[in-house]
Amino acid sequence: MAEAGRAPGGLAEMSLIALVLQIETAFMVCHHVARILMVVVGAALAFRRFVAAK
């Protein structure tokens, strides 16, 4: 069910999907938070590499 943790949507939607699929809500929330952190860190690194280097 790791694919469910990568589904698009906000935290509220993720919690509802977890309840419907009978998956632990904490599992879904952890995947969602990890995804958000990866995007934020990746965007910062890409900005430094491609934009700030000029």
C-alpha positions as CSV (number, residue, x, y, z in Angstrom):
1,M,0.0,0.0,0.0
2,A,3.0,2.3,-0.3
3,E,1.5,3.6,-3.5
4,A,-1.4,5.1,-1.6
5,G,1.1,7.3,0.3
6,R,2.2,8.9,-3.0
7,A,-1.3,9.7,-4.1
8,P,-1.9,13.4,-4.8
9,G,-3.9,15.4,-2.2
10,G,-3.6,17.3,1.0
11,L,-3.2,15.8,4.5
12,A,-6.9,15.7,5.1
13,E,-7.5,13.7,1.8
14,M,-4.6,11.4,2.7
15,S,-6.2,10.7,6.1
16,L,-9.6,10.0,4.5
17,I,-8.0,7.6,2.0
18,A,-6.2,5.8,4.8
19,L,-9.5,5.4,6.6
20,V,-11.3,4.1,3.5
21,L,-8.5,1.7,2.6
22,Q,-8.1,0.6,6.3
23,I,-4.5,1.6,6.4
24,E,-2.8,3.1,9.4
25,T,-3.3,6.9,9.2
26,A,0.2,7.4,10.6
27,F,1.7,5.4,7.8
28,M,0.0,7.6,5.2
29,V,0.9,10.8,7.0
30,C,4.6,9.8,7.2
31,H,4.7,9.1,3.5
32,H,3.0,12.4,2.8
33,V,5.3,14.4,5.0
34,A,8.4,12.6,3.5
35,R,7.1,13.5,0.0
36,I,6.7,17.1,0.9
37,L,10.2,17.3,2.5
38,M,11.7,15.7,-0.6
39,V,10.1,18.2,-2.9
40,V,11.1,21.2,-0.7
41,V,14.7,20.1,-0.3
42,G,15.0,19.1,-4.0
43,A,13.6,22.5,-5.1
44,A,16.1,24.3,-2.9
45,L,19.0,22.2,-4.2
46,A,17.9,22.7,-7.8
47,F,17.6,26.5,-7.2
48,R,21.1,26.6,-5.8
49,R,22.6,24.6,-8.6
50,F,20.9,26.2,-11.6
51,V,19.8,29.7,-10.6
52,A,22.1,30.9,-7.9
53,A,25.2,29.7,-9.7
54,K,24.8,32.3,-12.5
